[in-house]
Amino acid sequence: MRRARGYSEVLGDTLIDGSIGTLVVWTTVAASMLVCLRMVFAALAPNLLSYFIAIRQTGVAIAIFLSYLAPVYVAVVAPHLEGGRTEAIVWLALGAGLGGMALILVPGLTGESMRLTATGLFFAVLAGAMYAVYLIVGKQLRRRGVHATTIVFSMCAVAAVLLLPLGLAQSGAAEFTGRNLLMAAVLGVVCTALSFSLIMDGMHFIKVQHAAIMGHLEPVTAPLYALLLLGQAPVWWTVAGGALIIAAGVLVVLFGGVEPEPEFHE
C-alpha cells in the first residue's frame, strides 16, 4: 500500500504538470511575473523561472526535453547521498523514457517554431539541473520527517519574495489581464501547490529515481492538453513515444526495488 500511494501521488503530479507548457503559451505576461504570480497563488522554486524562460526562448519541445534530463542527474547523484546504487531497471527505463520523449517532441524539434538561442538552451539545462536538486533535496527532507506541505510552502514563499521585484520591473499594468491572472492562479494552485505536494509526499514511499522517471509522463499528457485547449492534434510518433514512456513507468513500478521503511510515520 505504501508503494501504491507513492506511485499514485507521483503520477498525479505528472498528470497535472503536463498542462504547464500549454498554460504558459496562453499567457502574455512577462515570464518573471508569471512565475511570481504562480507562487503567490500557490499560497504563499528556482527551477520554475528557468523552465519558463526556456519555453519562451526555445519553444516548448526543446525546453521540456532538456529540462527533463533531470532523471539522469538524479540517477547519477542520488546513490552518493543515499548509499547503494541505481538499479539496472532504472537505466533501462531511462533509455525508454528519453527515447519516447524524443519521439513525442519531434514536431517541435523539427518545425518552424523551433528556436535555438544560447540563453534558452542554458536555462533549459539549468531547469533540469534545478529540478534534480529539488527532487533530491525534497527526498532528503522527507527522510528526516519534514512534512510535504512545509517543504512546498517554504520553497514557494521564498521564490515569490525573491522574484517579486524582477517581476514588477518587467511587467506593465496592461499585462494584468483577467486571462493572465487566471492562468497564474491555475499554475499556482493546481500546478504548484497541489502537484508539488503530491510528488513530495509520494517520494516518502518510493525511491527518488523512480519518481524522477515517472516525471517523464508529463510529455505524454502535454499533447492531450494541447489537443483539448489549443486544437493541436497529435501525430503517430506522439503515440509511439507515449507508449515508450508509459512502458518506462511500468518497468520501475513492477520491477523496481522497494523503498525502506522510514524511521518515522505520518
Kinemage of the C-alpha trace (Angstrom):
@kinemage 1
@onewidth
@group {chain A} dominant
@subgroup {mainchain}
@vectorlist {calphas} color= white
{ca met a 1} P 0.000 0.000 0.000
{ca arg a 2} L 2.871 2.396 0.728
{ca arg a 3} L 4.324 1.924 -2.765
{ca ala a 4} L 0.897 2.221 -4.388
{ca arg a 5} L 0.321 5.533 -2.595
{ca gly a 6} L 3.752 6.821 -3.571
{ca tyr a 7} L 3.409 5.935 -7.261
{ca ser a 8} L -0.167 7.254 -7.361
{ca glu a 9} L 0.827 10.629 -5.921
{ca val a 10} L 3.804 10.997 -8.266
{ca leu a 11} L 1.559 10.022 -11.195
{ca gly a 12} L -0.936 12.677 -10.126
{ca asp a 13} L 1.856 15.251 -10.152
{ca thr a 14} L 2.879 14.350 -13.725
{ca leu a 15} L -0.711 14.478 -14.989
{ca ile a 16} L -1.057 17.996 -13.594
{ca asp a 17} L 2.333 19.235 -14.799
{ca gly a 18} L 1.597 18.144 -18.361
{ca ser a 19} L -0.588 21.237 -18.706
{ca ile a 20} L 2.151 23.755 -17.833
{ca gly a 21} L 3.567 24.284 -21.338
{ca thr a 22} L 0.117 24.965 -22.789
{ca leu a 23} L -0.826 27.348 -19.975
{ca val a 24} L 2.429 29.313 -20.337
{ca val a 25} L 1.851 29.706 -24.096
{ca trp a 26} L -1.628 31.055 -23.366
{ca thr a 27} L -0.332 33.989 -21.287
{ca thr a 28} L 1.270 37.265 -22.396
{ca val a 29} L 2.668 38.476 -19.079
{ca ala a 30} L 6.464 38.542 -18.593
{ca ala a 31} L 7.935 35.187 -17.613
{ca ser a 32} L 9.274 36.552 -14.320
{ca met a 33} L 5.902 37.985 -13.295
{ca leu a 34} L 4.137 34.779 -14.337
{ca val a 35} L 6.365 32.750 -12.002
{ca cys a 36} L 5.860 35.272 -9.196
{ca leu a 37} L 2.089 35.204 -9.596
{ca arg a 38} L 2.182 31.421 -9.744
{ca met a 39} L 3.944 31.276 -6.398
{ca val a 40} L 1.680 33.876 -4.809
{ca phe a 41} L -1.438 31.992 -5.878
{ca ala a 42} L 0.195 28.786 -4.631
{ca ala a 43} L -0.148 30.227 -1.103
{ca leu a 44} L 2.454 31.798 -0.312
{ca ala a 45} P 11.190 27.099 -6.886
{ca pro a 46} L 14.209 28.429 -8.765
{ca asn a 47} L 13.731 25.772 -11.481
{ca leu a 48} L 10.386 27.306 -12.462
{ca leu a 49} L 11.860 30.602 -13.647
{ca ser a 50} L 14.469 28.735 -15.684
{ca tyr a 51} L 11.786 26.491 -17.188
{ca phe a 52} L 9.515 29.379 -18.178
{ca ile a 53} L 12.382 31.354 -19.741
{ca ala a 54} L 13.463 28.231 -21.642
{ca ile a 55} L 9.939 27.787 -23.025
{ca arg a 56} L 9.856 31.399 -24.202
{ca gln a 57} L 13.381 31.272 -25.670
{ca thr a 58} L 13.472 27.811 -27.299
{ca gly a 59} L 9.853 26.636 -27.528
{ca val a 60} L 8.004 24.024 -25.522
{ca ala a 61} L 9.603 20.949 -27.142
{ca ile a 62} L 13.268 21.720 -26.522
{ca ala a 63} L 12.562 23.206 -23.084
{ca ile a 64} L 10.743 20.067 -21.970
{ca phe a 65} L 13.333 17.656 -23.402
{ca leu a 66} L 16.391 19.348 -21.904
{ca ser a 67} L 14.773 20.169 -18.575
{ca tyr a 68} L 13.514 16.603 -18.250
{ca leu a 69} L 17.014 15.200 -18.349
{ca ala a 70} L 16.650 15.606 -14.582
{ca pro a 71} L 16.061 11.843 -14.029
{ca val a 72} L 19.522 11.185 -15.484
{ca tyr a 73} L 21.085 13.593 -12.982
{ca val a 74} L 19.085 12.034 -10.145
{ca ala a 75} L 20.143 8.501 -11.136
{ca val a 76} L 23.806 9.556 -11.024
{ca val a 77} L 23.734 11.687 -7.850
{ca ala a 78} L 21.161 10.005 -5.583
{ca pro a 79} L 23.224 6.857 -4.807
{ca his a 80} L 26.060 9.014 -3.462
{ca leu a 81} L 23.656 10.591 -0.954
{ca glu a 82} L 21.513 7.605 -0.042
{ca gly a 83} L 24.007 4.762 -0.383
{ca gly a 84} L 23.665 1.751 -2.627
{ca arg a 85} L 23.463 2.138 -6.379
{ca thr a 86} L 20.934 2.967 -9.062
{ca glu a 87} L 19.180 -0.210 -10.202
{ca ala a 88} L 19.736 -1.580 -13.698
{ca ile a 89} L 15.986 -1.379 -14.320
{ca val a 90} L 16.175 2.395 -13.747
{ca trp a 91} L 18.748 2.813 -16.532
{ca leu a 92} L 16.618 0.679 -18.855
{ca ala a 93} L 13.562 2.753 -18.026
{ca leu a 94} L 15.539 5.965 -18.542
{ca gly a 95} L 16.502 4.857 -22.048
{ca ala a 96} L 12.908 4.023 -22.903
{ca gly a 97} L 11.630 7.259 -21.390
{ca leu a 98} L 14.101 9.528 -23.165
{ca gly a 99} L 13.525 7.721 -26.459
{ca gly a 100} L 9.790 8.120 -26.087
{ca met a 101} L 10.158 11.781 -25.191
{ca ala a 102} L 12.260 12.415 -28.286
{ca leu a 103} L 9.542 10.845 -30.438
{ca ile a 104} L 6.801 12.932 -28.829
{ca leu a 105} L 8.740 16.144 -29.300
{ca val a 106} L 9.689 15.526 -32.970
{ca pro a 107} L 7.285 18.171 -34.338
{ca gly a 108} L 8.686 20.853 -32.047
{ca leu a 109} L 12.274 19.779 -32.683
{ca thr a 110} L 11.984 19.956 -36.481
{ca gly a 111} L 9.233 22.503 -37.135
{ca glu a 112} L 9.391 26.199 -37.874
{ca ser a 113} L 8.593 27.010 -34.252
{ca met a 114} L 11.961 25.668 -33.071
{ca arg a 115} L 14.226 28.400 -31.771
{ca leu a 116} L 17.801 27.806 -30.632
{ca thr a 117} L 19.305 30.558 -28.525
{ca ala a 118} L 22.215 30.307 -26.126
{ca thr a 119} L 20.054 31.830 -23.382
{ca gly a 120} L 17.198 29.403 -23.981
{ca leu a 121} L 19.462 26.343 -24.034
{ca phe a 122} L 21.256 27.488 -20.873
{ca phe a 123} L 18.026 27.937 -18.945
{ca ala a 124} L 16.591 24.654 -20.247
{ca val a 125} L 19.610 22.713 -18.965
{ca leu a 126} L 19.586 24.744 -15.740
{ca ala a 127} L 15.908 23.930 -15.244
{ca gly a 128} L 16.720 20.220 -15.484
{ca ala a 129} L 19.583 20.518 -13.025
{ca met a 130} L 17.476 22.544 -10.592
{ca tyr a 131} L 14.600 20.077 -10.840
{ca ala a 132} L 17.027 17.274 -9.972
{ca val a 133} L 18.203 19.303 -6.961
{ca tyr a 134} L 14.561 19.897 -5.997
{ca leu a 135} L 13.799 16.152 -6.069
{ca ile a 136} L 16.947 15.099 -4.217
{ca val a 137} L 16.681 17.789 -1.537
{ca gly a 138} L 12.970 17.108 -1.139
{ca lys a 139} L 13.646 13.404 -0.715
{ca gln a 140} L 16.302 14.062 1.925
{ca leu a 141} L 13.963 16.375 3.849
{ca arg a 142} L 11.153 13.829 3.706
{ca arg a 143} L 13.547 11.184 5.041
{ca arg a 144} L 14.145 13.457 8.030
{ca gly a 145} L 10.461 13.810 8.785
{ca val a 146} L 9.733 17.241 7.271
{ca his a 147} L 6.117 17.337 6.059
{ca ala a 148} L 5.445 17.735 2.326
{ca thr a 149} L 3.326 20.865 2.729
{ca thr a 150} L 6.029 22.517 4.834
{ca ile a 151} L 8.618 21.938 2.093
{ca val a 152} L 6.333 23.215 -0.671
{ca phe a 153} L 5.175 26.299 1.231
{ca ser a 154} L 8.743 27.279 2.159
{ca met a 155} L 10.060 26.911 -1.387
{ca cys a 156} L 7.152 28.811 -2.911
{ca ala a 157} L 7.249 31.649 -0.378
{ca val a 158} L 10.996 32.202 -0.824
{ca ala a 159} L 10.715 32.119 -4.640
{ca ala a 160} L 7.784 34.556 -4.645
{ca val a 161} L 9.599 37.076 -2.443
{ca leu a 162} L 12.838 36.875 -4.433
{ca leu a 163} L 11.133 37.215 -7.817
{ca leu a 164} L 8.634 39.968 -6.976
{ca pro a 165} L 10.994 42.921 -7.684
{ca leu a 166} L 12.091 41.466 -11.034
{ca gly a 167} L 8.528 40.618 -11.986
{ca leu a 168} L 7.303 44.145 -11.238
{ca ala a 169} L 10.195 45.665 -13.182
{ca gln a 170} L 9.460 43.586 -16.284
{ca ser a 171} L 5.666 43.892 -16.268
{ca gly a 172} L 3.279 46.690 -17.121
{ca ala a 173} L -0.190 47.347 -15.735
{ca ala a 174} L -1.757 46.300 -19.059
{ca glu a 175} L -0.450 42.750 -18.629
{ca phe a 176} L -2.546 42.119 -15.522
{ca thr a 177} L -5.494 40.916 -17.563
{ca gly a 178} L -8.152 38.509 -16.368
{ca arg a 179} L -6.753 35.682 -18.504
{ca asn a 180} L -3.192 36.175 -17.273
{ca leu a 181} L -4.344 36.243 -13.651
{ca leu a 182} L -6.495 33.139 -14.213
{ca met a 183} L -3.594 31.230 -15.785
{ca ala a 184} L -1.320 32.286 -12.914
{ca ala a 185} L -3.938 31.109 -10.431
{ca val a 186} L -4.256 27.702 -12.131
{ca leu a 187} L -0.460 27.365 -12.338
{ca gly a 188} L -0.168 28.308 -8.670
{ca val a 189} L -2.987 26.408 -7.019
{ca val a 190} L -3.072 23.274 -9.197
{ca cys a 191} L 0.313 23.042 -10.949
{ca thr a 192} L 2.343 24.167 -7.934
{ca ala a 193} L 0.653 23.804 -4.553
{ca leu a 194} L -1.147 20.563 -5.406
{ca ser a 195} L 1.372 18.936 -7.754
{ca phe a 196} L 4.419 19.798 -5.628
{ca ser a 197} L 2.688 18.437 -2.528
{ca leu a 198} L 1.795 15.216 -4.350
{ca ile a 199} L 5.315 14.466 -5.515
{ca met a 200} L 6.888 15.475 -2.195
{ca asp a 201} L 4.552 13.181 -0.283
{ca gly a 202} L 4.878 10.422 -2.883
{ca met a 203} L 8.668 10.377 -2.577
{ca his a 204} L 8.219 9.399 1.051
{ca phe a 205} L 7.082 5.972 -0.143
{ca ile a 206} L 9.159 5.279 -3.293
{ca lys a 207} L 12.730 5.755 -4.498
{ca val a 208} L 13.618 9.217 -5.797
{ca gln a 209} L 14.943 7.664 -9.029
{ca his a 210} L 11.533 6.103 -9.649
{ca ala a 211} L 9.771 9.404 -9.012
{ca ala a 212} L 12.075 11.160 -11.474
{ca ile a 213} L 11.380 8.599 -14.214
{ca met a 214} L 7.636 8.852 -13.695
{ca gly a 215} L 8.057 12.581 -14.296
{ca his a 216} L 8.658 11.661 -17.944
{ca leu a 217} L 4.924 11.018 -18.177
{ca glu a 218} L 4.379 14.777 -18.365
{ca pro a 219} L 5.092 14.936 -22.131
{ca val a 220} L 2.523 12.142 -22.580
{ca thr a 221} L -0.204 14.308 -21.085
{ca ala a 222} L 1.006 17.569 -22.679
{ca pro a 223} L -0.211 16.656 -26.213
{ca leu a 224} L -3.615 15.816 -24.750
{ca tyr a 225} L -3.883 19.268 -23.178
{ca ala a 226} L -2.662 20.836 -26.426
{ca leu a 227} L -5.384 18.938 -28.319
{ca leu a 228} L -8.162 19.897 -25.913
{ca leu a 229} L -7.154 23.510 -25.284
{ca leu a 230} L -5.246 24.561 -28.416
{ca gly a 231} L -6.699 22.224 -31.049
{ca gln a 232} L -3.287 20.717 -31.917
{ca ala a 233} L -3.805 17.088 -32.984
{ca pro a 234} L -1.059 14.540 -32.108
{ca val a 235} L 0.687 12.524 -34.820
{ca trp a 236} L 1.668 8.859 -34.920
{ca trp a 237} L 5.104 9.326 -33.391
{ca thr a 238} L 3.497 11.056 -30.423
{ca val a 239} L 1.515 7.898 -29.728
{ca ala a 240} L 4.622 5.719 -30.167
{ca gly a 241} L 6.655 7.941 -27.872
{ca gly a 242} L 3.901 7.917 -25.275
{ca ala a 243} L 3.866 4.120 -25.329
{ca leu a 244} L 7.624 4.027 -24.621
{ca ile a 245} L 7.312 6.492 -21.748
{ca ile a 246} L 4.420 4.584 -20.207
{ca ala a 247} L 6.500 1.403 -20.533
{ca ala a 248} L 9.335 3.118 -18.638
{ca gly a 249} L 6.979 3.948 -15.780
{ca val a 250} L 5.602 0.406 -15.721
{ca leu a 251} L 9.150 -1.006 -15.532
{ca val a 252} L 10.063 0.853 -12.339
{ca val a 253} L 6.667 0.227 -10.729
{ca leu a 254} L 6.681 -3.536 -11.387
{ca phe a 255} L 10.370 -4.363 -11.224
{ca gly a 256} L 11.995 -1.561 -9.223
{ca gly a 257} L 13.273 -2.017 -5.706
{ca val a 258} L 11.245 -1.182 -2.602
{ca glu a 259} L 11.962 1.963 -0.574
{ca pro a 260} L 12.977 1.024 3.004
{ca glu a 261} L 10.504 1.837 5.775
{ca pro a 262} L 11.260 5.286 7.261
{ca glu a 263} L 12.085 5.718 10.914
{ca phe a 264} L 9.050 7.988 11.408
{ca his a 265} L 5.420 7.542 10.357
{ca glu a 266} L 2.827 10.123 9.333
